[in-house]
Amino acid sequence: MPVLFVGHGSPMNALEKNPLTEGLAALGKSLPKPQAILCVSAHWETQGTQVLYNAEPPTIHDFYGFPKPLFDVQYPARGPLALAHETQKLLPNATLNEKWGLDHGTWSVLVHMYPHADIPTYQVSIDVTKTAEQHLEMGRHLASLREKGVLILGTGNIVHNLRMLQWRDPKAVFPWAEEFDLGIKKALEERDEKTLLHYEQKFGEAADLSVPSPEHYLPLLYCYGASEKDDKLSFPYEGYEMGSLSMRSVLWS
């Protein structure tokens, strides 16, 4: 299976029809159909690595201040328990979590890619105690799941600065956001792990503004870690929203 990173942006993308969501729908039709989906979402941070182990994972509405139709969205994919247990064994010191569900970083993407929720879906958490190198290594531990038909999906945003959002100009982009996004794109193309891991040293203030906290960037490292040198790299979607969000998607296939 391929590996896919998606810039998911606002939860409202779950409801909206726009170039991003239309592109996700097209991806769902063009990729080989997965046996299961493993998502690393920006919105599940834990102490220690956890693997979702729930046969009927609830749809988590982990946000506030949005319209009721968004809270009404359900994504009733079942959880693949055997795969979750196998994934736990692949990841050093990981534990199973029966209480979590599918957060909006997962379902706001999958409602467009696989709207029937007919593919078993589970998540791996982001351990906040790990270094960037360790997060990338976790992706390498997950890579073997690709051979079992598992789509490894990371969701976040390469550039994610909510405090700088330009609400009145949805198509704006700050120069520093474009600099960082294009710099990371180049690092992905060149498989430049030093830049991917230590972007602060490379981009300075542009990095500080683009990644004020790492949780939306880290899923990209899991996806890169799960990729192979021989994979074909492409960018199914490129663009910016409200100045300080990069909506770039990255596909290794």
C-alpha positions in Angstrom: 0.0 0.0 0.0 1.0 3.6 -0.4 1.8 6.0 2.5 -0.2 9.2 2.6 0.1 12.5 4.5 -2.8 14.9 4.4 -3.0 18.5 5.4 -6.4 18.4 7.0 -6.9 22.0 8.1 -10.2 23.1 9.6 -12.7 20.4 10.8 -15.2 22.2 8.6 -13.5 20.5 5.6 -15.5 17.4 6.7 -18.6 19.1 5.5 -17.4 21.2 2.6 -16.9 20.5 -1.0 -13.8 22.3 -2.2 -10.6 21.5 -4.2 -9.0 19.8 -1.2 -12.0 17.6 -0.4 -12.6 16.8 -4.0 -9.0 15.8 -4.3 -9.4 13.5 -1.3 -12.4 11.9 -2.9 -10.4 11.3 -6.1 -7.6 9.8 -4.1 -9.9 7.3 -2.4 -11.0 6.1 -5.8 -7.5 6.0 -7.4 -5.5 4.3 -4.6 -5.6 0.5 -4.2 -8.4 -0.3 -1.7 -6.8 -0.9 1.7 -7.5 -3.9 3.9 -7.2 -1.4 6.9 -6.3 2.2 7.6 -3.8 3.2 10.3 -3.9 6.9 11.1 -1.3 9.0 13.0 -3.3 12.1 13.8 -2.1 15.4 15.2 -5.0 15.2 17.6 -4.0 12.2 19.7 -1.1 13.1 21.9 -0.1 10.8 24.8 2.6 10.0 27.3 4.0 6.8 25.8 2.8 5.3 22.5 -0.7 3.9 22.4 -2.5 1.9 19.8 -6.3 2.2 19.5 -7.8 -1.2 20.3 -11.6 -0.8 20.0 -13.9 -2.9 17.8 -16.3 0.0 17.5 -14.3 3.2 17.9 -16.5 6.2 18.6 -16.4 9.3 16.4 -14.7 11.9 18.6 -15.7 15.5 18.1 -12.6 17.1 19.7 -13.3 20.8 19.0 -15.7 23.5 20.0 -17.5 26.5 18.5 -18.4 24.8 15.2 -22.0 24.4 13.8 -24.1 21.5 15.0 -24.0 19.6 11.6 -20.3 19.0 12.3 -21.0 17.5 15.7 -23.6 15.3 14.0 -21.0 13.6 11.7 -20.4 10.0 12.5 -17.8 7.7 11.0 -18.7 4.2 12.1 -15.7 2.3 10.8 -14.9 -0.8 12.8 -11.6 -1.4 14.5 -9.2 -4.1 13.3 -8.3 -5.7 16.7 -5.9 -8.3 15.4 -4.0 -5.7 13.4 -4.0 -3.3 16.4 -2.4 -6.1 18.5 0.2 -6.8 15.8 0.9 -3.0 15.5 1.5 -2.8 19.3 4.1 -5.5 19.0 5.9 -3.6 16.2 6.3 -0.4 18.3 8.7 -0.5 21.3 6.9 -0.2 24.7 3.5 0.6 23.1 0.3 -0.1 24.9 -3.3 -0.8 23.8 -6.0 1.8 24.4 -9.6 0.7 24.4 -11.1 4.1 25.3 -10.0 6.3 22.5 -11.8 6.5 19.1 -11.4 8.2 15.7 -10.6 11.9 16.2 -11.3 14.6 13.6 -7.8 14.4 12.2 -8.9 11.0 11.0 -12.5 11.2 10.1 -12.5 14.6 8.6 -10.3 13.2 5.9 -11.8 9.7 5.6 -15.4 10.9 5.1 -14.2 12.1 1.7 -11.8 9.3 0.8 -13.9 6.4 2.0 -17.4 7.8 2.7 -19.0 4.4 3.4 -16.7 3.8 6.5 -16.4 0.3 5.2 -12.6 -0.1 5.8 -11.4 -1.1 9.3 -9.6 2.0 10.8 -7.4 2.5 13.9 -4.9 5.0 15.2 -1.5 5.2 16.8 -0.9 8.1 19.2 1.9 10.7 19.2 4.1 10.2 22.2 5.0 13.7 23.4 8.1 12.4 25.2 9.8 11.3 22.0 12.4 13.2 19.9 11.9 13.9 16.2 14.3 11.1 15.4 12.3 8.7 17.5 9.1 9.7 15.8 10.7 9.0 12.4 11.9 5.6 13.7 8.4 4.8 14.7 7.3 5.2 11.1 10.0 2.7 10.1 8.6 0.2 12.6 5.2 0.6 11.0 6.5 0.1 7.4 5.9 -3.6 7.3 2.2 -3.1 7.6 2.1 -1.8 4.0 2.7 -5.3 2.9 -0.4 -6.4 4.7 -2.6 -4.0 2.8 -2.6 -1.3 5.5 -2.8 2.3 4.3 -0.6 4.4 6.7 -2.2 7.8 6.9 -0.7 10.8 8.6 -2.8 13.9 9.1 -1.8 17.3 10.3 -0.3 20.4 8.5 3.3 21.2 7.6 2.5 24.8 8.4 0.0 25.3 11.3 -0.1 28.6 13.1 -3.7 29.3 14.3 -2.7 32.6 16.0 -1.7 34.1 12.7 -4.7 33.0 10.7 -6.1 35.7 8.3 -9.8 35.0 8.6 -10.8 37.6 6.1 -8.4 36.4 3.4 -8.8 32.7 2.9 -6.3 32.6 0.0 -3.6 34.5 1.7 -0.1 33.1 2.4 2.6 34.5 4.5 6.1 34.5 2.9 7.5 32.6 5.9 4.8 29.9 5.5 5.6 29.5 1.8 9.3 29.4 2.5 8.9 26.6 5.1 6.4 24.6 3.1 8.5 24.7 -0.1 11.7 23.9 2.0 10.1 20.8 3.5 8.8 19.8 0.0 12.4 20.0 -1.3 13.7 18.0 1.7 11.1 15.3 1.0 12.1 15.1 -2.7 15.8 14.8 -1.7 15.1 12.5 1.3 17.0 15.0 3.3 16.4 13.7 6.8 18.6 16.3 8.5 16.3 19.1 7.4 13.1 17.1 8.1 14.3 16.4 11.6 16.1 19.7 12.5 14.0 22.2 10.5 14.6 24.9 13.1 18.3 25.0 12.3 17.6 25.2 8.6 14.7 27.8 8.5 15.1 29.8 11.7 12.2 32.2 12.2 10.2 30.7 9.3 10.3 27.4 11.2 9.3 29.0 14.5 6.3 30.6 12.9 5.3 27.6 10.8 5.6 25.0 13.6 4.9 26.8 16.9 4.1 23.4 18.4 5.1 20.1 16.7 2.0 18.0 16.8 0.7 18.9 13.3 4.2 18.4 11.8 5.1 15.1 13.5 2.7 12.8 11.5 4.7 13.7 8.4 7.8 12.1 10.1 5.8 8.8 10.7 4.8 8.8 7.0 8.4 9.5 5.8 9.7 6.8 8.1 7.3 4.3 6.6 8.3 5.2 3.1 11.0 3.6 1.0 13.6 5.1 -1.3 12.1 3.4 -4.3 8.6 4.9 -3.7 7.3 7.4 -6.2 6.8 10.7 -4.4 4.0 13.0 -5.4 2.0 15.9 -4.0 -1.7 15.3 -4.7 -2.6 18.7 -3.2 -0.7 21.9 -2.7 -2.0 25.1 -1.4 -2.4 27.5 1.5 -5.3 28.7 3.6 -5.7 31.9 5.6 -2.0 32.8 5.5 -0.7 30.4 8.0 -1.9 26.9 7.0 -0.2 24.7 4.4 -2.6 22.2 3.0 0.0 20.1 1.2 -0.6 16.4 0.8 2.2 13.9 0.3 2.0 10.5 -1.3 4.6 7.7 -1.5 3.5 4.9 -3.8 
